[in-house]
Amino acid sequence: MSGGAAGTGTRPTTLTEAAAHHARHRPDGMAIECQERRVTFRELHERGNRTAHGLLAEGLAPGARVGYLGRDSEYYYEALLACARTGAVLVPVDPRLTEQELAHVLRDSQAALLLAEEDRLEAVDRIRSTLPELRTVLPLCADAPGGGFPGWQAGRPDTDLPGVTRSRDPLVQIYTSGTTGAPKGVVLRQGSFWAVNDLLARHRLDWLDWREDDRSLNLLPGHHIGGPWWFLQGFRAGATNVLVRDFQGQHTLRLIRDSGITTTLMVPAMLQVLLSEPGVSPADFTGLRKVVYGGSPIPESLLRRCLETMRCEFAQIYGLTETCASAVCLPPADHVPGNPRLAAAGRPYPGVAVQIVDDAGNPLPTGQVGEVLIDTPAVMDGYWQRPRESALTVADGWLRTGDAGCVDDDGYLYIRDRIKDVILVAGENVYPAEVENALRMCPAVADAAVVGRPDRVRGEAVHAYVVPRAGDRPDPRELREFLHGRLAEYKMPTAYEFVERLPRNVSGKVLRRALRARD
């Protein structure tokens, strides 16, 4: 069974249907590979059933929240299958969170059961008294007292549950990165994860596709929307999902080169790391047929290097957690060196609509920059227990992205920046991404970010943070000379600060709030 646009036959509408289908028709096919462990489709189906019976034995009713505090492994997807079968909702939690951040997510979500890696158990114990809803904590290791999660799971029935969940039932609650405030729980339905897949199939488009014989590399973690979204596309198609618990350049290159990887999803920062590895060459990517990328803007110079070195199909996706990862796509056919549309995020999928509006919500004409609104069947159910914020974000079917962008005459969307990150210099809008892209073109610059700083004369001024390339140390005068003719004078940084690295979230997005908070 193919999960791509050219797929034929019955397409499962729920995760339970997909798991049962593969367990029945290709039981010994490999569903998951993680480190040295391998799980067949039959084993995954049975383990999901055992976990589901365990949740019921713990008294978890439909709608109960199940936390997962750890890196990617087969345990994550066994828990996801169990939630799909019982009506519980999985809450993936970033294992790097501080105790205060962890307490916020677990308290806000009201998680009743938590699966946690061993190195986070002490932190959970210290905040346990502040989590009245949390009844059960299961270590994600077999050598824990009582056998941990594997021991809790073992011995339970592996039979299918009689109840049936639907595609419109909630499946996961993913917390936003918190780049603009306290993290909020985004509730997504089962059907949201396959909505784009279904739209492509209905219109026989192969912008994105997954095949039964694919070996799909999962590089994004499960607490990021890209992690479960990418896994579930390959899983539905019957592909083998290869999980990476920690992204490292050399290790990832070896996997791609030596493990038969055919397709993967990356963020631009990962592509940058791979292409910066010593000795990297086209020979490292001969098995790849398609790379999907997204999550943050990609410098055009990096994209050109990817096309030259990796020599496979590329597709860019644009979306948010609130749109279940993807609402817009730049198809492989547009990834041609020299094509001006390489600067675009892409165009909406058939059945998805985009419009650009001004501050008052009025539609803007082609070419004018305003806020990007999206109408998609994959839209979130809402923010968990935040009806006011949900209503402000989604109104009349349109989701406010908070991104600034414009569309061209052919409907291609160009993202300029986050609305809240726009710098107002003497009444003129300066979009940080434009300045950053210009700075990254400088041979002495490895990375760059800009923010607005208060200025008594112009209201705000552009302040640049620059990561020099190894062995280089450009001075501000050299950078100003380089930017002259590339940027209008009002867009030019008035100050430069050199740093070893920029603060980024897991998507590779620069945390400008952290930069603005610096003295």
C-alpha positions as CSV (number, residue, x, y, z in Angstrom):
1,M,0.0,0.0,0.0
2,S,1.4,3.4,-1.0
3,G,0.8,6.5,1.2
4,G,1.8,8.8,-1.6
5,A,-0.2,10.8,-4.1
6,A,-0.3,7.9,-6.6
7,G,-1.5,5.4,-4.0
8,T,-4.3,3.0,-4.7
9,G,-6.6,0.8,-2.6
10,T,-8.1,1.5,0.7
11,R,-6.4,4.2,2.8
12,P,-6.8,3.8,6.5
13,T,-8.5,6.8,8.2
14,T,-7.3,6.1,11.7
15,L,-4.0,5.0,13.3
16,T,-5.7,1.9,14.7
17,E,-6.8,0.9,11.2
18,A,-3.3,1.4,9.8
19,A,-1.7,-0.6,12.5
20,A,-4.1,-3.5,12.1
21,H,-3.8,-3.4,8.3
22,H,0.0,-3.8,8.4
23,A,0.0,-6.4,11.1
24,R,-2.4,-8.5,9.0
25,H,-0.8,-8.0,5.5
26,R,2.9,-7.7,6.3
27,P,3.4,-8.8,9.9
28,D,7.2,-9.4,9.5
29,G,7.9,-6.2,7.7
30,M,10.0,-3.8,9.7
31,A,8.0,-0.9,11.2
32,I,10.7,0.7,13.4
33,E,14.4,0.6,13.7
34,C,16.0,2.5,16.7
35,Q,19.6,2.0,17.5
36,E,20.1,-1.8,17.4
37,R,16.4,-2.6,18.1
38,R,14.0,-3.6,15.4
39,V,10.2,-3.9,15.7
40,T,8.0,-5.5,13.1
41,F,4.5,-4.3,12.2
42,R,3.0,-7.2,14.1
43,E,5.0,-6.6,17.2
44,L,4.2,-2.9,17.1
45,H,0.5,-3.6,16.8
46,E,0.6,-6.1,19.7
47,R,2.6,-3.8,22.0
48,G,0.2,-0.9,21.2
49,N,-2.6,-3.2,22.3
50,R,-0.9,-4.2,25.5
51,T,-0.2,-0.5,26.3
52,A,-3.9,0.3,25.6
53,H,-5.1,-2.4,28.0
54,G,-2.6,-1.0,30.5
55,L,-4.1,2.5,30.2
56,L,-7.6,1.2,30.8
57,A,-6.4,-0.8,33.8
58,E,-5.0,2.5,35.2
59,G,-8.5,4.0,34.9
60,L,-7.7,6.4,32.1
61,A,-10.9,7.5,30.4
62,P,-11.1,8.9,26.9
63,G,-9.6,12.4,26.9
64,A,-7.1,11.6,29.7
65,R,-3.6,13.0,29.1
66,V,-0.6,10.7,28.9
67,G,2.8,12.4,29.1
68,Y,5.9,11.1,27.4
69,L,9.2,12.7,28.7
70,G,12.0,11.3,26.6
71,R,13.8,11.0,23.3
72,D,12.4,9.1,20.4
73,S,12.1,5.3,20.6
74,E,9.6,2.6,19.8
75,Y,8.1,3.3,23.2
76,Y,6.8,6.7,22.0
77,Y,4.9,5.1,19.2
78,E,3.6,2.2,21.2
79,A,2.1,4.9,23.5
80,L,0.8,6.8,20.6
81,L,-1.0,3.7,19.2
82,A,-2.4,3.0,22.7
83,C,-3.8,6.6,22.9
84,A,-5.4,6.2,19.5
85,R,-7.1,3.0,20.6
86,T,-8.4,4.3,24.0
87,G,-9.2,7.9,23.2
88,A,-6.4,9.1,25.5
89,V,-4.2,12.0,24.3
90,L,-0.4,11.8,24.1
91,V,1.5,14.8,25.5
92,P,5.1,14.7,24.3
93,V,7.4,16.7,26.6
94,D,10.8,18.0,25.6
95,P,13.3,16.2,27.8
96,R,15.6,19.3,27.8
97,L,13.1,21.4,29.8
98,T,14.0,22.8,33.1
99,E,12.1,21.7,36.2
100,Q,10.0,24.9,36.1
101,E,9.1,24.4,32.4
102,L,8.4,20.7,32.9
103,A,6.1,21.5,35.8
104,H,4.2,24.0,33.6
105,V,3.6,21.4,30.8
106,L,2.6,18.6,33.1
107,R,0.4,20.8,35.3
108,D,-1.2,22.6,32.4
109,S,-2.0,19.3,30.5
110,Q,-3.2,17.6,33.7
111,A,-1.3,14.4,32.7
112,A,-2.5,11.4,34.7
113,L,0.2,9.1,33.6
114,L,3.8,9.8,32.6
115,L,6.4,7.8,30.8
116,A,9.8,9.2,31.6
117,E,13.4,8.5,30.8
118,E,15.6,7.5,33.8
119,D,17.7,10.7,33.8
120,R,14.6,12.8,34.3
121,L,13.0,10.8,37.1
122,E,14.7,12.9,39.9
123,A,13.4,16.1,38.3
124,V,9.9,14.6,38.2
125,D,10.1,13.5,41.8
126,R,11.1,17.1,42.9
127,I,8.0,18.6,41.3
128,R,5.6,15.7,41.9
129,S,3.9,17.5,44.8
130,T,2.8,20.3,42.4
131,L,1.1,17.9,40.0
132,P,-2.1,16.7,41.7
133,E,-3.4,15.0,38.6
134,L,-0.3,12.8,38.0
135,R,-1.1,9.4,39.4
136,T,1.5,7.1,37.7
137,V,5.1,7.5,36.6
138,L,6.7,4.7,34.6
139,P,10.4,4.7,33.8
140,L,11.3,4.1,30.2
141,C,13.9,1.4,31.0
142,A,13.5,-2.3,31.7
143,D,16.0,-2.4,34.5
144,A,14.0,0.0,36.7
145,P,12.2,-1.4,39.8
146,G,9.2,-3.4,38.6
147,G,10.6,-3.5,35.0
148,G,9.6,0.1,34.2
149,F,7.3,0.7,31.2
150,P,8.3,-2.6,29.5
151,G,7.5,-4.6,32.7
152,W,4.2,-2.7,33.1
153,Q,3.3,-3.5,29.5
154,A,4.3,-7.2,29.6
155,G,1.7,-9.8,30.4
156,R,-1.2,-7.6,29.4
157,P,-3.5,-8.8,26.6
158,D,-2.4,-8.1,23.1
159,T,-5.9,-8.3,21.7
160,D,-7.7,-5.5,19.9
161,L,-9.9,-3.3,22.0
162,P,-13.7,-3.3,21.2
163,G,-14.0,0.5,21.1
164,V,-13.4,2.4,18.0
165,T,-11.8,5.9,17.8
166,R,-12.5,8.2,14.9
167,S,-10.3,10.4,12.7
168,R,-11.9,13.5,14.4
169,D,-10.9,12.4,17.9
170,P,-7.9,14.2,19.5
171,L,-4.6,12.3,19.4
172,V,-1.8,14.5,20.6
173,Q,-1.3,17.7,22.5
174,I,2.0,19.4,21.5
175,Y,3.2,22.4,23.4
176,T,4.4,25.4,21.4
177,S,8.1,26.3,21.7
178,G,7.3,29.4,23.7
179,T,9.2,31.8,21.5
180,T,6.5,34.5,22.1
181,G,5.2,33.5,25.5
182,A,4.3,30.7,27.8
183,P,4.0,27.4,25.9
184,K,0.4,26.4,25.0
185,G,-0.9,22.9,24.3
186,V,-2.0,22.6,20.7
187,V,-4.6,19.8,20.4
188,L,-4.6,17.9,17.1
189,R,-7.0,15.3,15.8
190,Q,-6.0,11.9,14.3
191,G,-7.3,13.0,10.9
192,S,-5.1,16.2,10.9
193,F,-2.0,14.2,10.5
194,W,-3.1,12.6,7.2
195,A,-5.1,15.5,5.8
196,V,-2.4,16.8,3.5
197,N,-1.6,13.2,2.4
198,D,-5.2,12.7,1.4
199,L,-5.4,16.1,-0.5
200,L,-2.4,15.1,-2.5
201,A,-3.8,11.7,-3.3
202,R,-7.1,13.1,-4.3
203,H,-5.5,15.4,-6.8
204,R,-2.8,12.9,-7.9
205,L,0.1,15.1,-6.9
206,D,3.4,13.7,-5.8
207,W,4.8,16.9,-4.2
208,L,5.2,14.7,-1.1
209,D,5.1,11.0,-1.2
210,W,5.8,7.9,0.9
211,R,6.2,4.4,-0.4
212,E,6.0,0.9,1.1
213,D,9.7,0.2,0.3
214,D,10.9,3.5,1.8
215,R,13.4,3.6,4.6
216,S,12.3,6.9,6.2
217,L,14.8,8.7,8.5
218,N,13.1,10.4,11.5
219,L,15.4,13.2,12.7
220,L,12.9,15.6,14.4
221,P,12.0,14.7,18.0
222,G,8.5,13.6,19.0
223,H,7.8,16.7,21.1
224,H,8.1,18.7,17.8
225,I,5.2,18.5,15.4
226,G,7.5,17.4,12.6
227,G,8.4,14.2,14.5
228,P,5.0,12.4,14.8
229,W,3.8,14.0,11.5
230,W,6.7,12.6,9.5
231,F,6.5,9.2,11.3
232,L,2.8,8.8,10.6
233,Q,3.1,9.4,6.9
234,G,5.7,6.6,6.5
235,F,3.8,4.4,8.9
236,R,0.6,4.7,6.9
237,A,2.4,3.8,3.7
238,G,4.1,0.7,5.3
239,A,7.6,2.2,5.2
240,T,10.3,1.4,7.7
241,N,10.8,4.3,10.1
242,V,14.4,4.7,11.3
243,L,14.5,6.7,14.5
244,V,17.4,8.9,15.6
245,R,17.5,9.8,19.2
246,D,20.1,12.6,19.0
247,F,21.0,14.3,15.8
248,Q,24.8,14.3,15.0
249,G,26.2,15.1,11.7
250,Q,28.6,12.2,11.1
251,H,26.2,9.6,12.6
252,T,23.4,10.9,10.3
253,L,25.7,10.8,7.3
254,R,26.6,7.2,8.0
255,L,22.9,6.3,8.4
256,I,22.0,7.9,5.1
257,R,25.0,6.4,3.3
258,D,25.0,2.9,4.8
259,S,21.5,2.1,5.9
260,G,19.5,2.5,2.7
261,I,17.7,5.7,3.7
262,T,15.5,6.9,0.9
263,T,13.6,9.9,2.3
264,T,13.8,12.2,5.3
265,L,12.5,15.4,6.9
266,M,15.0,18.0,8.1
267,V,15.2,21.6,9.3
268,P,17.7,23.9,7.5
269,A,20.1,23.9,10.5
270,M,20.5,20.1,10.0
271,L,21.2,20.5,6.3
272,Q,23.9,23.0,7.2
273,V,25.5,20.6,9.6
274,L,25.5,17.7,7.2
275,L,27.0,19.8,4.4
276,S,29.7,21.1,6.8
277,E,31.0,17.7,7.7
278,P,34.6,17.0,6.5
279,G,34.7,15.1,3.2
280,V,31.0,15.2,2.5
281,S,30.2,14.5,-1.2
282,P,27.4,13.4,-3.5
283,A,28.5,9.8,-2.9
284,D,27.1,10.1,0.7
285,F,23.5,10.6,-0.7
286,T,23.2,8.1,-3.6
287,G,20.3,6.2,-2.0
288,L,18.2,9.3,-1.2
289,R,15.3,10.0,-3.5
290,K,13.6,12.9,-1.6
291,V,14.4,15.3,1.2
292,V,11.6,17.4,2.7
293,Y,12.7,20.5,4.7
294,G,11.0,23.2,6.6
295,G,10.6,24.6,10.1
296,S,12.5,27.9,9.5
297,P,13.7,30.0,6.6
298,I,16.5,28.5,4.5
299,P,19.2,30.7,3.1
300,E,19.2,30.4,-0.7
301,S,23.0,29.8,-0.7
302,L,22.5,26.7,1.5
303,L,19.7,25.5,-0.7
304,R,21.9,25.7,-3.8
305,R,24.6,23.7,-2.0
306,C,22.0,21.0,-1.1
307,L,20.8,20.7,-4.7
308,E,24.4,20.4,-5.9
309,T,25.6,17.9,-3.3
310,M,22.6,15.8,-2.4
311,R,21.3,15.5,-5.9
312,C,17.8,14.2,-5.0
313,E,14.3,15.7,-5.1
314,F,13.6,18.4,-2.6
315,A,10.3,19.7,-1.3
316,Q,9.9,22.6,1.2
317,I,7.0,22.7,3.6
318,Y,5.6,25.6,5.5
319,G,3.2,25.4,8.4
320,L,2.8,25.6,12.2
321,T,2.1,23.2,15.0
322,E,-1.4,24.7,14.7
323,T,-1.7,23.5,11.1
324,C,-0.3,20.1,11.8
325,A,3.1,20.8,10.3
326,S,2.3,21.7,6.7
327,A,-0.1,23.9,4.8
328,V,2.1,25.1,1.9
329,C,4.6,23.3,-0.2
330,L,7.3,24.3,-2.7
331,P,7.2,21.2,-5.0
332,P,10.3,19.4,-6.4
333,A,9.6,20.8,-9.8
334,D,10.3,24.3,-8.5
335,H,13.7,23.3,-7.1
336,V,15.7,24.3,-10.1
337,P,18.9,26.4,-9.6
338,G,18.2,30.0,-10.7
339,N,14.5,29.7,-10.2
340,P,13.4,32.9,-8.4
341,R,10.7,30.9,-6.6
342,L,13.4,29.2,-4.6
343,A,12.8,32.2,-2.3
344,A,9.2,31.2,-1.8
345,A,7.7,29.0,1.0
346,G,5.6,27.4,-1.7
347,R,1.9,27.4,-2.7
348,P,-1.0,26.0,-0.8
349,Y,-2.1,22.4,-1.3
350,P,-5.3,21.9,-3.2
351,G,-8.0,22.3,-0.6
352,V,-5.9,24.7,1.5
353,A,-6.3,28.5,1.1
354,V,-3.9,31.4,2.1
355,Q,-4.7,35.1,2.3
356,I,-2.7,38.2,3.4
357,V,-4.4,40.8,5.6
358,D,-3.5,44.2,7.1
359,D,-3.6,45.1,10.8
360,A,-7.4,45.5,10.6
361,G,-7.9,42.1,9.0
362,N,-8.6,43.5,5.5
363,P,-7.3,41.4,2.5
364,L,-4.3,42.9,0.8
365,P,-3.6,42.7,-2.9
366,T,-0.9,40.6,-4.6
367,G,2.7,41.6,-3.6
368,Q,1.8,43.6,-0.4
369,V,3.1,42.3,2.9
370,G,0.8,41.6,5.7
371,E,-0.2,38.8,8.1
372,V,-0.5,35.3,6.6
373,L,-3.9,33.6,7.3
374,I,-4.5,29.9,6.5
375,D,-7.6,27.8,5.9
376,T,-6.8,24.1,6.2
377,P,-8.6,20.9,7.1
378,A,-5.6,20.0,9.3
379,V,-6.2,23.0,11.6
380,M,-5.9,22.4,15.4
381,D,-8.9,21.7,17.6
382,G,-7.7,24.6,19.7
383,Y,-5.3,25.5,22.6
384,W,-5.9,23.2,25.6
385,Q,-8.3,25.0,28.0
386,R,-7.7,28.4,26.4
387,P,-10.9,29.2,24.6
388,R,-10.2,33.0,24.3
389,E,-6.8,32.5,22.7
390,S,-8.2,29.7,20.5
391,A,-10.9,32.1,19.3
392,L,-8.4,34.9,18.6
393,T,-6.2,32.5,16.6
394,V,-8.9,30.7,14.5
395,A,-11.9,32.8,13.4
396,D,-14.3,32.1,10.6
397,G,-12.1,29.1,9.5
398,W,-8.9,31.2,9.1
399,L,-5.9,30.6,11.3
400,R,-3.8,33.7,12.1
401,T,-0.1,32.6,11.7
402,G,1.6,35.6,13.2
403,D,3.9,35.5,10.1
404,A,4.4,38.4,7.8
405,G,4.3,37.5,4.1
406,C,2.9,38.1,0.6
407,V,1.7,36.2,-2.4
408,D,2.6,36.6,-6.1
409,D,0.3,36.4,-9.1
410,D,0.6,32.6,-9.2
411,G,-0.4,32.1,-5.6
412,Y,3.2,31.4,-4.3
413,L,3.6,32.5,-0.7
414,Y,6.8,34.4,0.5
415,I,7.4,34.6,4.2
416,R,9.1,37.8,5.3
417,D,9.3,37.2,9.1
418,R,7.3,36.9,12.3
419,I,4.9,39.9,12.7
420,K,6.2,40.5,16.2
421,D,9.8,40.5,15.0
422,V,9.4,43.3,12.5
423,I,11.7,46.2,13.4
424,L,10.1,49.7,12.9
425,V,12.9,52.1,11.8
426,A,11.7,55.7,11.4
427,G,8.3,54.4,10.3
428,E,9.7,51.8,7.9
429,N,9.2,48.0,8.4
430,V,12.5,46.0,8.4
431,Y,12.1,42.3,8.3
432,P,14.9,40.5,10.1
433,A,15.1,37.6,7.7
434,E,16.1,39.9,4.9
435,V,18.9,41.4,6.8
436,E,20.1,38.1,8.1
437,N,20.1,36.5,4.6
438,A,22.3,39.4,3.4
439,L,24.7,39.0,6.3
440,R,25.0,35.2,5.7
441,M,26.1,35.9,2.2
442,C,29.3,37.4,3.5
443,P,32.2,34.8,3.3
444,A,33.3,35.7,6.8
445,V,29.9,35.0,8.4
446,A,28.7,31.6,9.5
447,D,25.4,32.7,11.0
448,A,23.5,35.9,11.9
449,A,20.4,37.2,13.6
450,V,19.1,40.7,14.0
451,V,16.7,42.3,16.5
452,G,15.4,45.8,17.1
453,R,16.9,48.0,19.8
454,P,15.3,51.2,21.1
455,D,16.6,54.3,19.4
456,R,15.8,57.9,20.5
457,V,15.8,59.3,17.0
458,R,14.3,56.5,14.8
459,G,12.2,54.5,17.4
460,E,14.2,51.3,16.7
461,A,17.5,50.5,15.2
462,V,18.8,47.2,13.8
463,H,21.2,45.3,16.1
464,A,23.1,42.4,14.5
465,Y,24.4,39.3,16.2
466,V,27.1,37.6,14.1
467,V,28.7,34.2,14.3
468,P,32.0,34.4,12.4
469,R,33.3,31.6,10.3
470,A,36.1,29.6,11.8
471,G,39.3,31.5,11.4
472,D,37.6,34.7,10.5
473,R,37.0,37.8,12.6
474,P,35.2,40.5,10.5
475,D,35.0,43.9,11.9
476,P,31.8,46.1,11.7
477,R,33.3,48.3,9.0
478,E,33.9,45.3,6.7
479,L,30.3,44.1,7.2
480,R,28.9,47.5,6.5
481,E,30.9,47.7,3.3
482,F,29.7,44.2,2.3
483,L,26.0,45.1,2.9
484,H,26.3,48.5,1.1
485,G,24.3,48.1,-2.2
486,R,22.6,44.9,-0.9
487,L,20.3,46.6,1.6
488,A,18.6,50.0,1.8
489,E,20.3,52.4,4.2
490,Y,17.5,52.2,6.8
491,K,17.8,48.4,6.9
492,M,21.5,48.5,7.8
493,P,22.5,47.3,11.3
494,T,23.8,50.2,13.4
495,A,25.6,47.8,15.8
496,Y,27.3,44.4,15.5
497,E,27.9,41.9,18.3
498,F,30.0,38.8,17.7
499,V,28.9,35.6,19.4
500,E,29.9,31.9,19.3
501,R,26.4,30.6,18.6
502,L,22.8,31.8,18.3
503,P,20.1,30.6,20.6
504,R,17.7,28.3,18.6
505,N,14.8,26.1,19.3
506,V,14.5,22.5,18.0
507,S,13.1,23.7,14.7
508,G,16.3,25.8,14.1
509,K,14.4,29.0,14.6
510,V,16.4,31.8,16.3
511,L,15.1,32.7,19.7
512,R,15.0,36.4,19.1
513,R,13.3,36.9,22.5
514,A,16.5,35.6,24.1
515,L,18.6,38.0,22.1
516,R,16.3,41.0,23.0
517,A,16.6,40.1,26.7
518,R,20.4,40.4,26.6
519,D,21.9,43.6,28.0
